[in-house]
Amino acid sequence: MTSSGGSPATTPIGSRAEAEGYVAMVCFKHGPPRLFGVELEWTVHHADDPHRPLDAGRLSKALGVHAPATLVRGSPQLPLSRGALVTVEPGGQVEISGPAADSIPRLIEDTAADAAELTALLLDADLVPGDYGLDPFRTPRRILTVPRYAAMEHAFQRLGPHGPRMMCSTAGLQICLDAGEVDQTALRWRALHDLGPALVGLFANSRRRAGADTGWASARTQATFGTCAPFTEPPPLDADPAAAWVRTAMEAPVLCLRRGDTWDAPSGLTFGAWADGLADGQVPDRPTYDDLDYHLSTLFPPVRPRGYLEVRYLDAQPGDGWIAPTLLLTALMSAPIDQVLAAAEPAAGRWFPAAREGLKDSLVRRAARDVVALGTEVMDRTGADPDLVAAVATRLQRIVDTTHGRRAS
């Protein structure tokens, strides 16, 4: 899904207050919930040996005209047949992001077709997409050399090991939903966060990292939350999500200063200070609105507002496994919000127990069962094929009936 609107790229921002007003305006857009989006991401491996480091040249050849310019300079980055663009993450993970759809059946059909097309392109180069939310075979290794990822890696390395892991070894499933009408947004925002621990537990599959058992059901969640805490952790759920997000955006560190060939930003520089002219001589000029848009793209919370709400807390799933969480979450968000909040309540806020223990945590398991029960009850509202709804419902029930959930092998 792509948010609309913008501002002159070169217009300087006069103050933090101006920046805050812009963030509140562009990140939360209101209206009837009617569009849906999904973004699928995979680690990529050599078919004959998943432990072997990925070669950028092999990946470039596989993607051909669909490769992004970050991988192949000057590439036309043509969309796949159903419209999804292919992007590549720093460690060579591939992602497809298609146009927003006005129906769940169309979303599933188009995404499945583009996922199959991408898989075929990889197989032609003896490459395969990974099955897990975290690379279980290899240590993090950045293969993209563009200034953005060099600067981000440098900034994250100062904070610990999780940033390079998040950048180069994780793969997620992102589900995109409209924020809703003005009077709905705060409750939809809360519901998506309260559902998070139950859904993390249900779909956790990233226990192994670089050949070792991490002890976490979702070590991908561990890596993402630990990348740049507290800005990559779940936020406080204020009554006004726009105001809370504005504070996060202003207080988060600037990771990329796009000046010259090296984009390393001064350590400790926040966007709010930069906008207020308090960079202490570290930056010679004020930020522009384009700088602010770019800064927003470097923030990685569990749910990111981009004019719509981008749910980022789910591990990537093998094969067509992405359909189950997509149907479940979209069905839940069509149900009465008070019922959703009640189902999620036992595990609300239990992000770390969910990531560590998955469904072994009794409260996460209880919430997961209630959430699945509610979601399957209303899943026909998605308009998906009844046979698919029945198959997904059976799959979800099987997961919650298995106390220990699923683990990577």
C-alpha positions in Angstrom: 0.0 0.0 0.0 1.2 3.5 -0.8 0.2 6.6 1.1 -0.7 9.6 -1.0 0.3 13.2 -0.5 3.7 14.9 -0.1 5.4 18.2 0.1 8.2 20.1 -1.7 11.3 18.0 -1.1 13.6 21.0 -0.7 11.4 23.1 1.7 13.3 23.6 5.0 11.5 22.8 8.2 11.4 25.8 10.5 10.9 24.1 13.8 10.0 20.9 15.6 6.4 22.0 15.9 6.2 22.3 12.1 7.7 18.8 11.7 5.2 17.4 14.3 2.2 18.9 12.4 3.4 17.3 9.2 3.9 13.8 10.8 0.4 13.9 12.3 -1.1 14.9 8.9 0.6 12.3 6.7 0.9 9.3 9.0 -2.8 9.1 10.0 -5.3 9.5 7.2 -9.0 8.9 8.1 -11.9 7.4 6.2 -13.9 4.2 5.9 -11.7 1.1 6.1 -11.8 -0.3 2.6 -8.3 -1.1 1.4 -6.0 -4.0 2.3 -2.4 -4.7 1.5 0.2 -7.4 2.3 4.0 -7.4 1.9 5.8 -10.8 1.9 9.5 -11.1 2.7 11.8 -14.1 2.6 15.4 -14.8 3.3 17.1 -16.3 0.2 19.2 -19.4 0.0 21.2 -21.5 -2.4 19.0 -24.5 -3.2 21.9 -27.0 -2.8 23.1 -25.6 0.5 21.1 -23.1 2.6 24.2 -22.4 4.7 26.2 -21.0 1.8 26.5 -17.1 1.8 24.2 -15.5 -0.8 25.9 -14.0 -3.8 24.6 -10.6 -4.9 25.4 -11.4 -8.5 23.4 -14.6 -8.4 20.4 -12.7 -6.9 20.7 -9.9 -9.4 20.6 -12.4 -12.3 17.6 -14.2 -10.8 15.6 -11.0 -10.4 16.5 -9.6 -13.8 14.5 -6.5 -14.8 12.5 -6.8 -11.5 15.6 -6.1 -9.4 15.6 -2.8 -7.5 18.2 -0.1 -8.1 19.7 -0.8 -4.6 20.9 -4.1 -6.0 21.4 -3.3 -9.7 22.1 0.4 -10.4 19.9 1.7 -13.2 17.5 -1.3 -13.1 14.1 -0.5 -14.4 12.6 -2.4 -11.4 9.6 -3.6 -13.5 6.7 -4.9 -11.4 5.7 -8.6 -11.4 2.7 -9.7 -13.4 0.0 -8.7 -10.8 1.7 -5.4 -10.0 4.0 -6.1 -7.0 7.4 -4.5 -6.8 10.4 -6.5 -5.7 12.7 -4.9 -3.2 15.8 -6.4 -1.6 16.8 -5.9 2.1 20.4 -5.5 3.2 21.2 -9.2 3.6 19.6 -10.2 0.4 16.1 -10.9 1.7 13.5 -10.3 -1.1 10.2 -8.7 -0.5 7.1 -8.1 -2.7 4.7 -5.3 -2.1 1.7 -5.0 -4.4 -0.9 -2.3 -4.9 -3.7 -2.0 -2.3 -6.7 -4.1 -3.0 -10.4 -3.3 -2.2 -11.2 -6.9 -1.5 -9.5 -9.8 0.3 -10.1 -12.3 -2.5 -8.3 -10.0 -5.0 -5.5 -9.4 -2.5 -4.9 -13.1 -2.0 -5.2 -14.0 -5.7 -2.8 -11.2 -6.8 -0.3 -11.7 -4.0 -0.2 -15.5 -4.5 0.4 -15.1 -8.2 3.3 -12.7 -7.7 4.8 -14.8 -5.0 4.7 -17.8 -7.3 6.3 -15.7 -10.1 9.1 -14.6 -7.8 9.7 -18.1 -6.5 10.0 -19.3 -10.1 12.6 -16.6 -10.8 14.7 -17.7 -7.9 14.4 -21.4 -8.7 15.7 -20.6 -12.2 18.9 -19.4 -10.6 19.0 -22.4 -8.1 17.9 -20.1 -5.3 14.9 -20.8 -2.9 13.0 -18.6 -0.5 13.4 -19.3 3.2 10.6 -20.7 5.4 11.2 -18.8 8.6 11.2 -15.3 10.1 14.9 -15.5 10.8 17.7 -17.1 8.9 18.4 -20.3 10.8 21.5 -21.2 8.9 23.8 -18.1 8.4 25.2 -15.2 10.4 24.2 -11.7 9.3 26.1 -10.4 6.2 25.2 -7.3 4.3 25.3 -7.6 0.5 23.8 -4.2 -0.4 26.4 -1.4 -0.5 24.2 1.6 -0.8 24.8 4.5 1.7 21.4 4.0 3.5 22.3 0.6 4.8 25.9 1.4 5.5 24.8 4.3 7.8 22.0 2.2 9.4 24.4 -0.7 10.1 27.0 1.7 11.6 24.3 3.3 13.9 22.9 -0.1 15.0 26.2 -1.7 15.6 26.8 0.9 18.4 23.7 -0.4 20.1 24.4 -4.2 20.1 24.1 -7.3 17.9 20.4 -7.1 17.2 20.5 -4.3 14.5 22.7 -6.3 12.0 20.5 -9.3 12.6 17.3 -7.4 12.0 18.8 -5.8 8.8 20.4 -8.9 7.3 18.8 -12.0 8.8 15.0 -11.4 9.4 12.0 -11.8 7.2 8.5 -10.6 8.1 4.9 -10.6 7.0 3.4 -7.2 6.9 -0.4 -6.6 6.7 -1.7 -3.2 5.9 -5.1 -1.8 7.0 -6.8 1.5 6.8 -6.7 3.6 10.0 -10.5 4.1 9.8 -12.7 7.1 10.6 -11.5 9.7 13.1 -13.6 8.2 15.9 -12.3 4.6 15.1 -8.6 5.2 14.7 -7.5 5.1 18.4 -9.4 1.9 19.0 -8.2 0.2 15.8 -4.6 1.2 16.8 -5.1 -0.3 20.3 -6.7 -3.4 18.9 -3.8 -4.1 16.5 -1.3 -3.7 19.4 -3.3 -5.7 21.9 -3.6 -8.5 19.3 0.1 -8.5 18.8 1.3 -10.9 21.5 -1.4 -13.5 20.7 -0.5 -13.3 17.0 3.2 -13.3 17.6 2.7 -16.5 19.6 0.4 -18.1 17.0 2.8 -17.6 14.1 6.2 -17.7 15.8 8.6 -19.8 13.8 12.1 -18.3 14.2 13.6 -20.1 17.1 16.9 -20.9 15.4 19.6 -18.4 14.4 22.8 -19.3 12.5 22.5 -23.0 13.4 21.8 -22.5 17.1 18.7 -22.6 19.3 18.1 -19.1 20.6 15.5 -20.2 23.2 13.0 -17.7 21.8 9.9 -18.9 19.9 10.3 -15.7 17.7 13.9 -14.6 17.8 13.0 -12.3 14.9 10.9 -10.4 17.4 13.8 -10.4 19.8 16.0 -8.9 17.1 13.6 -6.3 15.9 12.7 -5.1 19.4 16.3 -4.9 20.4 17.5 -3.0 17.3 17.0 0.5 18.6 15.0 0.3 21.8 12.6 1.9 22.8 11.8 3.1 19.3 11.6 -0.5 17.9 9.5 -1.7 20.8 5.8 -1.5 21.3 4.8 2.1 22.2 2.7 3.4 25.1 -0.9 3.2 24.0 -2.0 6.8 24.6 -5.5 7.9 23.9 -4.2 9.9 20.9 -2.0 7.6 18.7 -1.1 10.4 16.3 0.4 12.4 19.2 2.3 9.4 20.5 3.7 8.7 17.1 4.7 12.3 16.6 6.7 12.1 19.9 8.4 8.9 18.8 9.3 10.3 15.4 10.8 13.5 16.9 12.7 11.7 19.7 14.1 8.9 17.6 17.7 9.2 16.5 18.5 10.2 12.9 20.0 7.2 11.3 20.8 8.6 7.8 22.1 12.1 7.1 21.9 12.2 3.3 24.7 14.6 2.7 27.6 13.5 0.5 28.7 10.0 -0.2 28.6 8.8 3.5 25.3 9.1 5.3 26.4 8.5 8.8 24.5 10.8 11.2 26.0 12.3 14.4 25.5 10.0 17.3 22.6 11.1 19.5 21.0 13.5 17.0 17.2 13.4 17.1 15.0 14.7 14.4 13.3 17.0 16.8 16.6 18.7 17.8 17.6 18.9 14.2 14.3 20.6 13.2 14.7 23.1 16.1 18.2 24.0 15.0 19.8 22.3 18.0 22.3 20.1 16.2 25.2 21.9 17.9 27.0 22.5 14.7 27.0 18.9 13.7 24.7 19.5 10.7 25.2 22.7 8.7 21.6 23.1 7.5 18.0 22.5 8.6 16.2 19.3 7.5 13.7 19.4 4.6 10.4 17.7 4.4 12.1 15.1 2.2 14.5 14.4 5.1 11.6 14.0 7.4 9.9 11.5 5.0 13.1 9.6 4.9 13.5 9.6 8.6 10.1 8.1 9.0 11.1 5.3 6.7 13.9 4.4 9.1 11.6 3.8 12.1 10.6 0.2 12.7 7.9 -0.2 15.4 5.6 -3.2 15.6 2.8 -1.2 13.9 3.9 1.7 11.7 1.5 4.5 10.6 2.0 5.4 7.0 -1.4 7.0 6.2 -2.6 3.4 6.8 -1.5 1.0 9.5 1.3 -1.3 8.7 1.4 -4.4 11.0 5.0 -5.5 11.1 5.2 -7.9 14.1 4.6 -11.3 12.3 7.3 -13.8 11.3 7.4 -14.7 7.6 5.5 -17.9 6.9 6.5 -20.8 4.6 4.8 -21.3 1.3 1.2 -20.0 1.4 1.3 -19.8 5.2 0.9 -16.0 4.9 -2.8 -16.4 4.0 -3.8 -17.7 7.5 -2.6 -14.6 9.4 -3.8 -12.3 6.7 -7.3 -13.7 6.8 -7.3 -13.9 10.6 -6.2 -10.3 11.2 -8.5 -8.8 8.5 -11.4 -10.8 9.8 -10.8 -9.6 13.4 -10.6 -6.0 12.3 -14.0 -6.4 10.7 -15.5 -7.6 14.1 -16.8 -5.2 16.8 -13.7 -3.7 18.4 -14.9 -4.4 21.9 -15.0 -8.1 21.2 -11.5 -8.0 19.7 -10.1 -6.2 22.7 -11.8 -8.6 25.0 -10.4 -11.6 23.2 -6.9 -10.1 23.1 -6.9 -8.8 26.7 -5.3 -11.8 28.5 -2.1 -11.3 26.6 -2.3 -7.6 25.9 1.2 -6.1 26.5 2.9 -9.5 26.9 5.1 -9.0 23.8 8.3 -10.4 25.4 6.6 -13.5 26.9 5.0 -14.2 23.6 8.3 -13.8 21.7 10.2 -16.0 24.2 7.6 -18.7 25.0 5.1 -18.5 22.2 2.0 -20.5 23.0 3.8 -22.1 26.0 2.9 -18.9 27.9 -0.5 -19.6 29.4 -1.9 -16.1 29.0 -0.7 -15.9 25.4 -2.2 -19.3 24.7 -5.5 -18.3 26.2 -5.7 -15.1 24.2 -4.7 -17.0 21.0 -7.5 -19.4 21.5 -10.0 -16.6 22.0 -8.7 -14.6 19.1 -8.9 -17.6 16.8 -12.4 -18.4 17.9 -13.6 -14.8 17.2 -11.6 -14.6 14.0 -12.9 -17.8 12.5 -16.5 -16.9 13.6 -16.4 -13.8 11.4 -13.9 -14.9 8.7 -16.7 -15.2 6.1 -16.9 -11.4 6.2 -13.6 -11.3 4.3 -15.3 -12.6 1.2 -12.7 -15.3 0.8 -13.6 -18.6 -0.8 -15.5 -20.8 1.7 -13.2 -23.7 1.2 -10.2 -21.5 1.9 -11.9 -20.1 5.0 -12.6 -23.7 6.2 -9.0 -24.7 5.6 -7.6 -21.7 7.4 -9.9 -22.2 10.3 -8.7 -25.8 10.6 -5.1 -24.8 10.4 -5.5 -22.1 13.1 -7.3 -24.5 15.4 -4.6 -27.1 15.0 -2.0 -24.5 16.0 -3.8 -23.5 19.2 -4.5 -27.1 20.1 -0.7 -27.8 20.0 0.5 -26.3 23.3 4.0 -25.7 22.2 3.1 -24.1 18.9 5.4 -24.5 15.8 9.1 -24.3 15.7 11.7 -24.1 13.0 13.5 -27.4 12.4 
